[in-house]
């Protein structure tokens, strides 16, 4: 039996986190979502330290990463992930309210796999998160763990 890998949702806004979980619930992937409330918590999860030191090992299937977060911002988290050989294969989707071209360009330059601006309207936000969750959590085939791609 294949173990379903978790999705990491880095979101400091409790309302947005709750909406994201509700959106993914329809496709039964909400129970696989780990919510991190700041960038430091995301890094603790990825490196199995702090409150996550006893979690099951292995990388998440995707990280949905907000840009503007307390402690460590999304850009620094992205930089850390993409500079670590073991974490680099994890797809990172920037899920943010920022429409600034600088944020968009920097995210892609650092290796983000996608950049999605959160819709302001409730139903559009739910639909966007649902589609992201289904694609990255169910449809997309992640790279094999522990194996570098031949480039």
Backbone as a printed PyTorch tensor [residue, N CA C, xyz], in Angstrom:
tensor([[[  0.8360,  -1.1800,   0.0000],
         [  0.0000,   0.0000,   0.0000],
         [  0.8780,   1.2380,   0.0000]],

        [[  0.6020,   2.1850,  -0.8750],
         [  1.3860,   3.4040,  -0.9890],
         [  0.9410,   4.4160,   0.0520]],

        [[  1.9240,   5.0050,   0.7320],
         [  1.6210,   6.0460,   1.6980],
         [  1.4840,   7.3600,   0.9540]],

        [[  0.4030,   8.0770,   1.2230],
         [  0.1960,   9.3670,   0.5940],
         [  1.0540,  10.3960,   1.3280]],

        [[  1.8760,  11.0970,   0.5620],
         [  2.7580,  12.0920,   1.1500],
         [  1.9730,  13.3480,   1.4950]],

        [[  2.3990,  14.0360,   2.5280],
         [  1.6810,  15.2440,   2.9310],
         [  1.9500,  16.4420,   2.0190]],

        [[  1.0490,  17.3980,   2.1050],
         [  1.1940,  18.7070,   1.4810],
         [  1.5030,  19.6760,   2.6120]],

        [[  2.5040,  20.5200,   2.4440],
         [  2.7900,  21.5470,   3.4410],
         [  2.1570,  22.8490,   2.9640]],

        [[  1.3320,  23.4290,   3.8160],
         [  0.7070,  24.7190,   3.5420],
         [  1.2860,  25.7250,   4.5240]],

        [[  2.0870,  26.6490,   4.0040],
         [  2.6840,  27.6960,   4.8300],
         [  1.8000,  28.9250,   4.7300]],

        [[  1.0180,  29.1460,   5.7730],
         [  0.0250,  30.2270,   5.7410],
         [ -0.1500,  30.7950,   7.1490]],

        [[  0.1580,  32.0700,   7.3110],
         [  0.0320,  32.6920,   8.6310],
         [ -1.3550,  33.2710,   8.8880]],

        [[ -2.1900,  33.3500,   7.8640],
         [ -3.5430,  33.8680,   8.0270],
         [ -4.4770,  32.6870,   8.3350]],

        [[ -5.0150,  32.6150,   9.5700],
         [ -5.8590,  31.4710,   9.9440],
         [ -7.0750,  31.2910,   9.0280]],

        [[ -7.6620,  32.3740,   8.5670],
         [ -8.8300,  32.2890,   7.6790],
         [ -8.4430,  31.6360,   6.3520]],

        [[ -7.3210,  32.0740,   5.7650],
         [ -6.8880,  31.4900,   4.4980],
         [ -6.5240,  30.0210,   4.6570]],

        [[ -5.9020,  29.6700,   5.7890],
         [ -5.5530,  28.2650,   6.0380],
         [ -6.8170,  27.4150,   6.1510]],

        [[ -7.8230,  27.9290,   6.8640],
         [ -9.0760,  27.2040,   7.0230],
         [ -9.7930,  27.0320,   5.6840]],

        [[ -9.7930,  28.0840,   4.8760],
         [-10.4200,  28.0090,   3.5560],
         [ -9.6930,  27.0010,   2.6610]],

        [[ -8.3720,  26.9990,   2.7320],
         [ -7.5910,  26.0620,   1.9230],
         [ -7.9080,  24.6170,   2.3050]],

        [[ -7.9900,  24.3540,   3.5960],
         [ -8.3340,  23.0000,   4.0450],
         [ -9.7230,  22.6050,   3.5700]],

        [[-10.6660,  23.5240,   3.6730],
         [-12.0320,  23.2440,   3.2310],
         [-12.0660,  22.9430,   1.7350]],

        [[-11.2750,  23.6760,   0.9680],
         [-11.2360,  23.4720,  -0.4790],
         [-10.6810,  22.0960,  -0.8310]],

        [[ -9.7040,  21.6430,  -0.0760],
         [ -9.0800,  20.3500,  -0.3860],
         [ -9.8600,  19.1760,   0.1860]],

        [[-10.7530,  19.4520,   1.1260],
         [-11.5460,  18.4040,   1.7530],
         [-12.3970,  17.6410,   0.7380]],

        [[-12.9220,  18.3420,  -0.2430],
         [-13.7830,  17.7230,  -1.2480],
         [-13.0860,  16.5640,  -1.9620]],

        [[-11.7790,  16.6600,  -2.1220],
         [-11.0170,  15.6110,  -2.8040],
         [-10.2330,  14.7430,  -1.8160]],

        [[-10.6320,  14.8180,  -0.5600],
         [-10.0760,  13.9670,   0.4930],
         [ -8.5600,  14.0810,   0.6230]],

        [[ -8.0480,  15.2900,   0.4420],
         [ -6.6130,  15.4780,   0.6450],
         [ -6.3370,  16.4210,   1.8080]],

        [[ -7.3700,  16.9630,   2.4350],
         [ -7.1870,  17.8950,   3.5450],
         [ -6.5090,  17.2300,   4.7380]],

        [[ -6.7820,  15.9350,   4.9430],
         [ -6.1670,  15.2440,   6.0830],
         [ -4.6780,  14.9970,   5.8660]],

        [[ -4.1940,  15.2780,   4.6820],
         [ -2.7730,  15.1080,   4.3670],
         [ -2.0300,  16.4540,   4.3920]],

        [[ -2.7360,  17.5310,   4.8160],
         [ -2.1490,  18.8570,   4.8010],
         [ -1.5480,  19.1840,   6.1680]],

        [[ -0.2990,  19.6150,   6.1520],
         [  0.3770,  20.0840,   7.3570],
         [  0.4270,  21.6010,   7.2630]],

        [[ -0.2020,  22.2800,   8.2140],
         [ -0.2170,  23.7400,   8.1910],
         [  0.9220,  24.2610,   9.0520]],

        [[  1.7230,  25.1240,   8.4540],
         [  2.8070,  25.8090,   9.1680],
         [  2.4620,  27.2930,   9.1750]],

        [[  2.5640,  27.9270,  10.3410],
         [  2.1130,  29.3030,  10.5040],
         [  3.1920,  30.3480,  10.2670]],

        [[  4.4090,  29.9170,  10.0570],
         [  5.4950,  30.8460,   9.7350],
         [  6.6070,  30.0790,   9.0330]],

        [[  7.5460,  30.8350,   8.4750],
         [  8.6200,  30.2130,   7.7120],
         [  9.5220,  29.3110,   8.5330]],

        [[  9.7580,  29.6840,   9.7870],
         [ 10.6030,  28.8600,  10.6540],
         [  9.9640,  27.4890,  10.8770]],

        [[  8.6440,  27.4640,  11.0080],
         [  7.9300,  26.2020,  11.1980],
         [  8.0370,  25.3210,   9.9490]],

        [[  7.9990,  25.9310,   8.7640],
         [  8.1680,  25.1700,   7.5190],
         [  9.5410,  24.4930,   7.5250]],

        [[ 10.5700,  25.2530,   7.8610],
         [ 11.9250,  24.6900,   7.8810],
         [ 12.0570,  23.6130,   8.9560]],

        [[ 11.4240,  23.8080,  10.1160],
         [ 11.4400,  22.7650,  11.1510],
         [ 10.7960,  21.4930,  10.6200]],

        [[  9.6890,  21.6200,   9.8940],
         [  9.0370,  20.4450,   9.3210],
         [  9.9710,  19.7420,   8.3320]],

        [[ 10.5240,  20.5060,   7.4070],
         [ 11.3580,  19.9100,   6.3650],
         [ 12.6090,  19.2440,   6.9250]],

        [[ 13.1660,  19.8110,   8.0050],
         [ 14.3850,  19.2630,   8.6010],
         [ 14.1070,  18.3630,   9.8080]],

        [[ 12.8350,  18.0230,  10.0360],
         [ 12.4380,  17.1240,  11.1340],
         [ 13.0200,  17.5790,  12.4710]],

        [[ 12.7660,  18.8190,  12.8170],
         [ 13.2690,  19.3420,  14.0820],
         [ 12.1460,  20.0690,  14.8270]],

        [[ 12.4340,  20.4610,  16.0600],
         [ 11.4210,  21.1390,  16.8680],
         [ 10.2210,  20.2410,  17.0860]],

        [[  9.0160,  20.7710,  16.9200],
         [  7.7990,  19.9880,  17.1440],
         [  7.6040,  18.8960,  16.0920]],

        [[  8.4290,  18.9160,  15.0400],
         [  8.3250,  17.9070,  13.9710],
         [  9.4520,  16.8770,  14.0330]],

        [[ 10.2180,  16.8490,  15.1220],
         [ 11.3750,  15.9490,  15.1720],
         [ 10.9960,  14.4730,  15.1000]],

        [[  9.7700,  14.1400,  15.4780],
         [  9.3450,  12.7390,  15.4470],
         [  8.4110,  12.4090,  14.2860]],

        [[  8.2970,  13.3330,  13.3330],
         [  7.4120,  13.0520,  12.2000],
         [  8.0200,  11.9600,  11.3190]],

        [[  7.1590,  11.3430,  10.5250],
         [  7.6290,  10.3380,   9.5780],
         [  8.5830,  11.0050,   8.5940]],

        [[  9.6820,  10.3630,   8.2890],
         [ 10.6740,  10.9630,   7.3900],
         [ 10.1430,  11.0090,   5.9620]],

        [[ 10.7990,  11.7950,   5.1420],
         [ 10.4150,  11.9280,   3.7470],
         [  9.9250,  13.3330,   3.4590]],

        [[ 10.0510,  13.7020,   2.2050],
         [  9.6480,  15.0350,   1.7870],
         [  8.1510,  15.0910,   1.4890]],

        [[  7.5650,  16.2700,   1.6560],
         [  6.1620,  16.4250,   1.2570],
         [  6.0510,  16.3700,  -0.2600]],

        [[  4.8460,  16.1710,  -0.7550],
         [  4.6160,  16.1070,  -2.1940],
         [  4.7170,  17.5070,  -2.8100]],

        [[  4.4010,  18.5490,  -2.0300],
         [  4.4750,  19.9320,  -2.4940],
         [  4.4570,  20.8560,  -1.2710]],

        [[  5.0280,  22.0370,  -1.4340],
         [  4.9250,  23.0840,  -0.4180],
         [  4.1950,  24.2620,  -1.0550]],

        [[  3.0630,  24.6470,  -0.4550],
         [  2.3560,  25.8680,  -0.8380],
         [  2.8720,  26.9430,   0.1060]],

        [[  3.5480,  27.9260,  -0.4420],
         [  4.3220,  28.8590,   0.3670],
         [  3.8550,  30.2970,   0.1930]],

        [[  3.4300,  30.9020,   1.2960],
         [  3.0680,  32.3160,   1.3000],
         [  4.3650,  33.1290,   1.3260]],

        [[  4.3680,  34.2730,   0.6800],
         [  5.5580,  35.1260,   0.6590],
         [  5.7800,  35.8590,   1.9680]],

        [[  4.7530,  36.5090,   2.4440],
         [  4.8580,  37.3800,   3.6140],
         [  4.4530,  36.6000,   4.8600]],

        [[  5.4710,  36.0690,   5.5570],
         [  5.2180,  35.2900,   6.7690],
         [  6.1310,  35.7610,   7.8890]],

        [[  5.7030,  35.5410,   9.1420],
         [  6.5620,  35.9120,  10.2740],
         [  7.7860,  34.9980,  10.3920]],

        [[  8.7350,  35.4530,  11.1540],
         [  9.9900,  34.7660,  11.4960],
         [ 10.9160,  34.6110,  10.2930]],

        [[ 10.5240,  33.8090,   9.3110],
         [ 11.3080,  33.6320,   8.0850],
         [ 10.3380,  33.8070,   6.9200]],

        [[ 10.6350,  34.7570,   6.0270],
         [  9.6870,  34.9920,   4.9290],
         [  9.7850,  33.8970,   3.8610]],

        [[  8.7880,  33.9000,   2.9820],
         [  8.6920,  32.8550,   1.9660],
         [  9.8840,  32.7940,   1.0250]],

        [[ 10.4430,  33.9440,   0.6970],
         [ 11.6180,  33.9710,  -0.1980],
         [ 12.7960,  33.2450,   0.4520]],

        [[ 13.0160,  33.4790,   1.7440],
         [ 14.1120,  32.7880,   2.4360],
         [ 13.8590,  31.2910,   2.5430]],

        [[ 12.6130,  30.9050,   2.7880],
         [ 12.2700,  29.4790,   2.8410],
         [ 12.5230,  28.8460,   1.4760]],

        [[ 12.0640,  29.5060,   0.4230],
         [ 12.2850,  29.0060,  -0.9410],
         [ 13.7700,  28.8770,  -1.2320]],

        [[ 14.5440,  29.8860,  -0.8850],
         [ 15.9960,  29.8620,  -1.1050],
         [ 16.6280,  28.6730,  -0.3830]],

        [[ 16.2200,  28.4420,   0.8570],
         [ 16.7600,  27.3240,   1.6440],
         [ 16.4180,  25.9860,   0.9980]],

        [[ 15.1600,  25.8360,   0.5810],
         [ 14.7270,  24.5800,  -0.0450],
         [ 15.5260,  24.3080,  -1.3150]],

        [[ 15.6370,  25.2940,  -2.1690],
         [ 16.2740,  25.0810,  -3.4710],
         [ 17.7990,  25.0350,  -3.4010]],

        [[ 18.3830,  25.3980,  -2.2470],
         [ 19.8330,  25.2840,  -2.0760],
         [ 20.2290,  24.0130,  -1.3360]],

        [[ 19.2730,  23.1990,  -0.9590],
         [ 19.5350,  21.9560,  -0.2350],
         [ 19.2850,  20.7800,  -1.1830]],

        [[ 20.2980,  19.9820,  -1.4120],
         [ 20.2030,  18.8610,  -2.3510],
         [ 19.0390,  17.9290,  -2.0330]],

        [[ 18.7860,  17.6750,  -0.7530],
         [ 17.7080,  16.7590,  -0.3680],
         [ 16.3170,  17.3740,  -0.5250]],

        [[ 16.2240,  18.6950,  -0.4160],
         [ 14.9190,  19.3650,  -0.4880],
         [ 14.6110,  19.9240,  -1.8730]],

        [[ 15.6330,  20.1530,  -2.6640],
         [ 15.4830,  20.8140,  -3.9650],
         [ 14.4090,  20.2050,  -4.8690]],

        [[ 14.2470,  18.8730,  -4.8890],
         [ 13.2200,  18.2950,  -5.7810],
         [ 11.7780,  18.5940,  -5.3680]],

        [[ 11.5500,  19.0790,  -4.1470],
         [ 10.1800,  19.3500,  -3.6960],
         [  9.5930,  20.4900,  -4.5250]],

        [[  8.4510,  20.2750,  -5.1650],
         [  7.8020,  21.3820,  -5.8630],
         [  7.3550,  22.4400,  -4.8560]],

        [[  7.6150,  23.7050,  -5.1800],
         [  7.1990,  24.8120,  -4.3210],
         [  6.3000,  25.7340,  -5.1380]],

        [[  5.0930,  25.9190,  -4.6440],
         [  4.1280,  26.8150,  -5.2740],
         [  3.9840,  28.0350,  -4.3740]],

        [[  4.3420,  29.1910,  -4.9060],
         [  4.1540,  30.4300,  -4.1650],
         [  2.6700,  30.7540,  -4.2400]],

        [[  2.0210,  30.8130,  -3.0840],
         [  0.5910,  31.1030,  -2.9890],
         [  0.4800,  32.3720,  -2.1570]],

        [[  0.3250,  33.5020,  -2.8320],
         [  0.5070,  34.7830,  -2.1790],
         [ -0.4940,  35.8290,  -2.6580]],

        [[ -0.6000,  36.8790,  -1.9110],
         [ -1.4510,  37.9980,  -2.3310],
         [ -0.6360,  39.0380,  -3.1010]],

        [[  0.6720,  38.8510,  -3.1840],
         [  1.5430,  39.8290,  -3.8460],
         [  1.4590,  39.7300,  -5.3680]],

        [[  1.1770,  40.8670,  -5.9670],
         [  1.1870,  40.9630,  -7.4260],
         [  2.4320,  41.7150,  -7.8990]],

        [[  3.3700,  41.9570,  -7.0000],
         [  4.5740,  42.7150,  -7.3440],
         [  5.4670,  41.9050,  -8.2770]],

        [[  5.8440,  42.5340,  -9.3760],
         [  6.6830,  41.8700, -10.3700],
         [  8.0070,  41.4080,  -9.7650]],

        [[  8.5340,  42.1880,  -8.8350],
         [  9.7960,  41.8420,  -8.1700],
         [  9.6630,  40.5030,  -7.4360]],

        [[  8.5440,  40.3000,  -6.7180],
         [  8.3140,  39.0460,  -5.9950],
         [  8.1750,  37.8770,  -6.9580]],

        [[  7.4350,  38.0920,  -8.0290],
         [  7.2460,  37.0710,  -9.0550],
         [  8.5860,  36.6670,  -9.6660]],

        [[  9.3690,  37.6500, -10.0980],
         [ 10.6670,  37.3780, -10.7360],
         [ 11.6260,  36.6830,  -9.7750]],

        [[ 11.6790,  37.1580,  -8.5440],
         [ 12.5970,  36.5610,  -7.5670],
         [ 12.1960,  35.1290,  -7.2400]],

        [[ 10.9030,  34.8800,  -7.1290],
         [ 10.4380,  33.5200,  -6.8230],
         [ 10.8520,  32.5400,  -7.9090]],

        [[ 10.6370,  32.9090,  -9.1600],
         [ 11.0330,  32.0200, -10.2600],
         [ 12.5460,  31.9000, -10.3610]],

        [[ 13.2690,  32.9830, -10.1230],
         [ 14.7370,  32.9390, -10.1750],
         [ 15.2960,  31.9830,  -9.1300]],

        [[ 14.6130,  31.8710,  -8.0030],
         [ 15.0730,  30.9760,  -6.9380],
         [ 14.6000,  29.5360,  -7.1200]],

        [[ 13.7410,  29.2900,  -8.1170],
         [ 13.3480,  27.9120,  -8.4060],
         [ 11.9170,  27.5420,  -8.0820]],

        [[ 11.0470,  28.5310,  -7.8340],
         [  9.6350,  28.2060,  -7.5960],
         [  9.0640,  27.4830,  -8.8120]],

        [[  8.1900,  26.5240,  -8.5670],
         [  7.5590,  25.7710,  -9.6490],
         [  6.3150,  26.4580, -10.1890]],

        [[  5.7130,  27.3210,  -9.3800],
         [  4.5380,  28.0790,  -9.8100],
         [  4.3730,  29.2760,  -8.8840]],

        [[  3.6750,  30.2860,  -9.3880],
         [  3.3930,  31.4930,  -8.6220],
         [  1.9240,  31.8060,  -8.8190]],

        [[  1.1410,  31.6880,  -7.7560],
         [ -0.2980,  31.8720,  -7.8340],
         [ -0.6920,  33.0160,  -6.9070]],

        [[ -1.3550,  34.0230,  -7.4740],
         [ -1.8600,  35.1280,  -6.6640],
         [ -3.2120,  34.7070,  -6.1070]],

        [[ -3.3500,  34.8100,  -4.7800],
         [ -4.6020,  34.4310,  -4.1280],
         [ -5.7270,  35.3470,  -4.6050]],

        [[ -6.7820,  34.7620,  -5.1220],
         [ -7.9360,  35.5970,  -5.4720],
         [ -8.5470,  36.2100,  -4.2110]],

        [[ -9.0000,  37.4340,  -4.3030],
         [ -9.6060,  38.1180,  -3.1630],
         [-11.0040,  37.5710,  -2.8950]],

        [[-11.7310,  37.2550,  -3.9540],
         [-13.1050,  36.7690,  -3.8310],
         [-13.1160,  35.3470,  -3.2740]],

        [[-13.9680,  35.1190,  -2.2900],
         [-14.0500,  33.8610,  -1.5540],
         [-14.1490,  32.6320,  -2.4590]],

        [[-15.1360,  32.5830,  -3.3490],
         [-15.3490,  31.4090,  -4.1890],
         [-14.1770,  31.1650,  -5.1400]],

        [[-13.5830,  32.2380,  -5.6430],
         [-12.4210,  32.0890,  -6.5230],
         [-11.2210,  31.5380,  -5.7520]],

        [[-11.0580,  31.9750,  -4.5060],
         [ -9.9710,  31.4580,  -3.6660],
         [-10.1550,  29.9620,  -3.4390]],

        [[-11.3680,  29.5620,  -3.0680],
         [-11.6750,  28.1390,  -2.8370],
         [-11.3720,  27.3250,  -4.0980]],

        [[-11.8250,  27.8090,  -5.2450],
         [-11.6160,  27.0940,  -6.5080],
         [-10.1330,  26.9770,  -6.8400]],

        [[ -9.3810,  28.0500,  -6.6450],
         [ -7.9440,  28.0340,  -6.9520],
         [ -7.2080,  27.0280,  -6.0770]],

        [[ -7.4780,  27.0370,  -4.7780],
         [ -6.7950,  26.1210,  -3.8630],
         [ -7.1860,  24.6740,  -4.1570]],

        [[ -8.4460,  24.4610,  -4.4840],
         [ -8.9110,  23.1050,  -4.8180],
         [ -8.1430,  22.5680,  -6.0250]],

        [[ -8.0320,  23.3970,  -7.0600],
         [ -7.3100,  22.9770,  -8.2630],
         [ -5.8320,  22.7290,  -7.9800]],

        [[ -5.2240,  23.5990,  -7.1980],
         [ -3.8170,  23.4020,  -6.8390],
         [ -3.6300,  22.1110,  -6.0550]],

        [[ -4.4900,  21.8940,  -5.0780],
         [ -4.3880,  20.6890,  -4.2550],
         [ -4.5400,  19.4230,  -5.0640]],

        [[ -5.5090,  19.4120,  -5.9640],
         [ -5.7280,  18.2250,  -6.7950],
         [ -4.5460,  17.9920,  -7.7270]],

        [[ -4.0650,  19.0620,  -8.3740],
         [ -2.9460,  18.8740,  -9.3000],
         [ -1.6910,  18.4060,  -8.5730]],

        [[ -1.2550,  19.1810,  -7.5820],
         [  0.0210,  18.8670,  -6.9250],
         [ -0.0780,  17.6860,  -5.9690]],

        [[ -1.2370,  17.4810,  -5.3520],
         [ -1.3770,  16.4100,  -4.3720],
         [ -1.8400,  15.0880,  -4.9310]],

        [[ -2.4990,  15.1110,  -6.1090],
         [ -3.0610,  13.8770,  -6.6530],
         [ -2.5340,  13.5570,  -8.0500]],

        [[ -2.6010,  14.5250,  -8.9540],
         [ -2.2780,  14.2630, -10.3610],
         [ -0.7810,  14.2310, -10.6430]],

        [[ -0.0500,  15.2340, -10.1590],
         [  1.3760,  15.3550, -10.4550],
         [  2.1710,  14.1710,  -9.8980]],

        [[  3.1280,  13.6850, -10.6740],
         [  4.0410,  12.6290, -10.2240],
         [  5.3240,  13.2900,  -9.7350]],

        [[  5.5980,  13.2310,  -8.4380],
         [  6.8270,  13.8420,  -7.9230],
         [  8.0520,  13.0160,  -8.2980]],

        [[  9.2440,  13.6510,  -8.2430],
         [ 10.4620,  12.8880,  -8.5370],
         [ 10.6920,  11.8380,  -7.4520]],

        [[ 11.3710,  10.7470,  -7.7910],
         [ 11.6560,   9.7230,  -6.7840],
         [ 12.5320,  10.3220,  -5.6760]],

        [[ 12.2060,   9.9880,  -4.4540],
         [ 12.9530,  10.5150,  -3.3170],
         [ 14.3800,   9.9970,  -3.3030]],

        [[ 15.3070,  10.9050,  -3.0080],
         [ 16.7060,  10.5330,  -2.8830],
         [ 17.4310,  10.3290,  -4.1880]],

        [[ 16.8230,  10.6590,  -5.2980],
         [ 17.4810,  10.4790,  -6.5960],
         [ 17.5180,  11.8110,  -7.3250]],

        [[ 18.6970,  12.2060,  -7.7220],
         [ 18.8610,  13.4260,  -8.5180],
         [ 18.5400,  13.1150,  -9.9680]],

        [[ 17.9080,  14.0710, -10.6360],
         [ 17.6320,  13.8630, -12.0530],
         [ 18.9100,  14.0690, -12.8560]],

        [[ 19.0350,  13.3310, -13.9100],
         [ 20.2070,  13.4800, -14.7790],
         [ 19.9790,  14.6820, -15.6870]],

        [[ 20.7480,  15.7210, -15.4510],
         [ 20.5770,  16.9300, -16.2640],
         [ 21.8060,  17.2090, -17.0770]]])
